[in-house]
Amino acid sequence: MGEELTVKHQSIYLVDLATTYAQEREPEEACRLADKALDIAGPMHYSTTMERMTALRRDLEAWSSEACVQQLDERLHALANAENERP
């Protein structure tokens, strides 16, 4: 359980850091960190990480036409679809 908690905290930290970059108008770095958080969280779909990811995505709305944001959207949609397909 200790290792899982550490992974969860790492993913939350990265999303929070990504949010800071988004607020500083650095969408590429925000997306890079968001991707890393999703890599770390893997299939666990931690609710706190995903809630913060949703808030981050709202912060990135001004850059929705940027390739990095579109790639993040695709990844988030794929995760949501995978979650919906779980028995």
C-alpha positions as CSV (number, residue, x, y, z in Angstrom):
1,M,0.0,0.0,0.0
2,G,2.9,2.4,0.7
3,E,4.2,2.3,-2.8
4,E,0.7,2.9,-4.2
5,L,0.3,5.9,-2.0
6,T,3.6,7.3,-3.2
7,V,2.6,6.8,-6.9
8,K,-0.7,8.6,-6.1
9,H,1.1,11.5,-4.5
10,Q,3.5,11.8,-7.4
11,S,0.7,11.9,-9.9
12,I,-1.1,14.6,-7.9
13,Y,2.1,16.6,-7.5
14,L,2.7,16.6,-11.2
15,V,-0.9,17.7,-12.0
16,D,-0.5,20.5,-9.5
17,L,2.8,21.5,-11.0
18,A,1.2,21.3,-14.5
19,T,-1.6,23.6,-13.3
20,T,1.0,26.1,-12.2
21,Y,2.6,26.1,-15.7
22,A,-0.8,26.6,-17.3
23,Q,-1.5,29.5,-15.1
24,E,1.9,30.9,-16.1
25,R,0.8,30.6,-19.7
26,E,3.2,27.7,-20.5
27,P,0.8,25.2,-22.1
28,E,3.5,22.9,-23.5
29,E,5.2,22.3,-20.2
30,A,1.8,21.9,-18.5
31,C,0.9,19.2,-21.0
32,R,4.2,17.5,-20.7
33,L,3.7,17.3,-16.9
34,A,0.1,16.2,-17.3
35,D,1.2,13.3,-19.6
36,K,3.8,12.3,-17.0
37,A,1.2,12.3,-14.3
38,L,-1.0,10.0,-16.4
39,D,2.0,7.7,-17.1
40,I,2.6,7.4,-13.4
41,A,-1.0,7.0,-12.4
42,G,-1.4,4.3,-15.1
43,P,-4.6,2.4,-15.0
44,M,-5.4,3.3,-11.4
45,H,-7.5,6.3,-12.3
46,Y,-7.0,8.0,-8.9
47,S,-10.0,10.2,-8.3
48,T,-8.0,13.1,-6.9
49,T,-5.5,13.0,-9.8
50,M,-8.4,12.9,-12.4
51,E,-10.3,15.7,-10.6
52,R,-7.2,17.9,-10.7
53,M,-6.6,16.9,-14.3
54,T,-10.1,18.1,-15.2
55,A,-9.4,21.4,-13.5
56,L,-6.1,21.6,-15.4
57,R,-7.8,21.0,-18.7
58,R,-10.1,24.0,-18.0
59,D,-7.0,26.1,-17.4
60,L,-5.7,25.0,-20.7
61,E,-8.9,25.9,-22.6
62,A,-7.3,29.1,-24.1
63,W,-4.8,26.8,-25.9
64,S,-7.3,24.2,-27.0
65,S,-6.0,24.5,-30.6
66,E,-2.5,23.7,-29.6
67,A,-1.2,20.2,-30.6
68,C,-0.1,19.4,-27.0
69,V,-3.6,20.2,-25.6
70,Q,-5.3,18.2,-28.4
71,Q,-3.0,15.2,-27.6
72,L,-3.9,15.6,-23.9
73,D,-7.6,15.6,-24.8
74,E,-7.2,12.4,-26.8
75,R,-5.5,10.7,-24.0
76,L,-8.1,11.8,-21.4
77,H,-10.9,10.7,-23.7
78,A,-9.2,7.3,-24.2
79,L,-8.9,6.9,-20.4
80,A,-12.5,7.9,-19.9
81,N,-13.6,5.3,-22.5
82,A,-11.5,2.6,-20.9
83,E,-13.0,3.4,-17.6
84,N,-16.5,3.2,-19.0
85,E,-15.7,-0.2,-20.5
86,R,-14.7,-1.7,-17.2
87,P,-17.1,-4.4,-15.9
